[in-house]
Amino acid sequence: MKLYIVCVSLFFTSILIAGCGACQAQTIKDTSAKSSSFVTNIPFNGNLEGFVVASCNKCNLGKKGDKKCSMGIKVGDKVLRINDKNHDHKAAHAPDGICNSLRVAYVQGQVMMNYLDAQRFELLEAPIK
């Protein structure tokens, strides 16, 4: 009888301590809101939106076979070239330019093969002191 009381007491105590279960993650996504997440993998549908690491493909992202500098992003282990994204080569070699540093960018677009067809690409600027 004592064992039965202990088991029942532990069962109800675990229920009381565990909480209501109402704090589970929300899985419904609001498609009208912009994403503020850091993208770590490419979605199955190829639609990419959020913050990524951006830099020069040749200088910083490991594409040594490229003949010239080009803007690219890194999503997880995959490096993607940005389609039709030209950069100012002189500004790229500044101390905070894409050839000398990794930057954070907000992107929105469609991944195709090893390219991102970007509808939106914005490098974040440093906050004003």
VMD Tcl script that draws the C-alpha trace (Angstrom):
set ca {
  {0.00 0.00 0.00}
  {2.89 2.40 0.77}
  {4.39 1.72 -2.67}
  {1.03 2.52 -4.29}
  {0.79 5.86 -2.44}
  {4.37 6.80 -3.38}
  {3.76 5.98 -7.08}
  {0.51 7.94 -7.20}
  {2.15 10.88 -5.36}
  {5.07 10.92 -7.84}
  {2.69 10.78 -10.78}
  {0.63 13.76 -9.62}
  {3.72 15.70 -8.53}
  {5.25 15.31 -12.00}
  {2.04 16.60 -13.58}
  {2.00 19.65 -11.31}
  {5.68 20.45 -11.89}
  {5.53 19.88 -15.67}
  {3.15 22.77 -16.24}
  {0.25 23.15 -18.59}
  {2.05 22.52 -21.89}
  {0.75 25.80 -23.33}
  {4.25 27.12 -24.01}
  {4.96 25.00 -27.06}
  {6.38 26.58 -30.19}
  {4.02 28.27 -32.61}
  {4.14 26.42 -35.94}
  {1.77 28.64 -37.94}
  {3.80 31.12 -39.98}
  {2.51 34.58 -40.81}
  {3.42 34.92 -44.49}
  {2.84 38.68 -44.56}
  {5.47 39.41 -41.88}
  {9.14 39.83 -42.77}
  {11.49 37.27 -41.31}
  {13.93 38.35 -38.63}
  {15.65 34.98 -38.40}
  {19.19 34.02 -39.29}
  {18.96 31.53 -42.17}
  {20.96 28.34 -41.54}
  {19.63 26.07 -44.30}
  {17.96 26.39 -47.68}
  {14.24 25.53 -47.56}
  {12.97 22.71 -49.77}
  {10.99 25.14 -51.95}
  {14.07 27.34 -52.47}
  {12.43 30.53 -51.20}
  {15.04 32.21 -49.03}
  {14.23 35.08 -46.68}
  {16.12 36.34 -43.66}
  {19.59 37.28 -42.50}
  {22.68 35.58 -43.95}
  {26.46 35.95 -43.96}
  {27.53 37.90 -47.05}
  {30.99 38.50 -48.43}
  {33.21 38.08 -51.47}
  {33.01 34.56 -52.90}
  {36.68 34.50 -53.92}
  {38.30 36.32 -50.98}
  {36.33 35.02 -47.98}
  {33.87 32.28 -48.89}
  {36.30 29.74 -50.34}
  {35.56 30.00 -54.08}
  {39.25 30.27 -55.03}
  {38.48 29.03 -58.56}
  {36.53 32.20 -59.37}
  {38.46 34.51 -61.72}
  {37.23 37.72 -60.10}
  {35.55 38.95 -56.96}
  {31.81 38.45 -56.72}
  {29.17 38.95 -54.05}
  {28.00 35.79 -52.34}
  {26.20 34.49 -49.31}
  {26.76 31.51 -47.05}
  {23.77 29.49 -45.88}
  {24.87 26.65 -43.64}
  {27.73 24.96 -45.52}
  {26.55 26.11 -48.96}
  {27.97 29.18 -50.71}
  {25.65 30.87 -53.22}
  {26.49 33.53 -55.77}
  {24.10 36.48 -55.98}
  {22.67 36.80 -59.48}
  {23.10 40.25 -61.04}
  {24.61 41.81 -57.92}
  {27.44 44.15 -58.87}
  {29.64 45.76 -56.25}
  {31.96 48.74 -56.19}
  {35.42 47.13 -56.41}
  {37.09 50.11 -54.72}
  {34.66 50.01 -51.76}
  {35.01 46.22 -51.57}
  {38.66 46.58 -50.50}
  {37.92 49.09 -47.72}
  {38.49 47.79 -44.15}
  {34.80 46.91 -43.82}
  {34.34 46.00 -47.50}
  {33.19 42.60 -48.72}
  {36.69 41.46 -49.66}
  {38.06 42.15 -46.18}
  {35.21 41.17 -43.87}
  {32.16 39.02 -43.43}
  {28.97 41.09 -43.40}
  {25.36 40.44 -42.46}
  {22.77 40.92 -45.18}
  {19.01 40.65 -45.42}
  {18.02 38.63 -48.48}
  {14.80 37.61 -50.12}
  {14.75 35.51 -53.25}
  {14.74 32.12 -54.96}
  {17.65 29.67 -54.85}
  {18.44 28.12 -58.24}
  {21.34 25.65 -58.44}
  {24.29 27.56 -56.84}
  {22.78 31.02 -57.34}
  {20.35 33.23 -55.47}
  {17.98 35.15 -57.71}
  {17.62 37.99 -55.22}
  {14.51 40.13 -55.21}
  {15.98 41.97 -52.24}
  {19.57 42.16 -51.00}
  {20.65 44.68 -48.35}
  {23.96 44.74 -46.50}
  {23.45 45.90 -42.92}
  {25.32 49.01 -41.93}
  {26.96 49.62 -38.56}
  {24.83 51.56 -36.08}
  {25.72 55.20 -35.57}
  {27.66 55.84 -32.36}
}
mol new
graphics top color blue
foreach p $ca { graphics top sphere $p radius 0.5 }
foreach p [lrange $ca 0 end-1] q [lrange $ca 1 end] { graphics top cylinder $p $q radius 0.2 }
display resetview
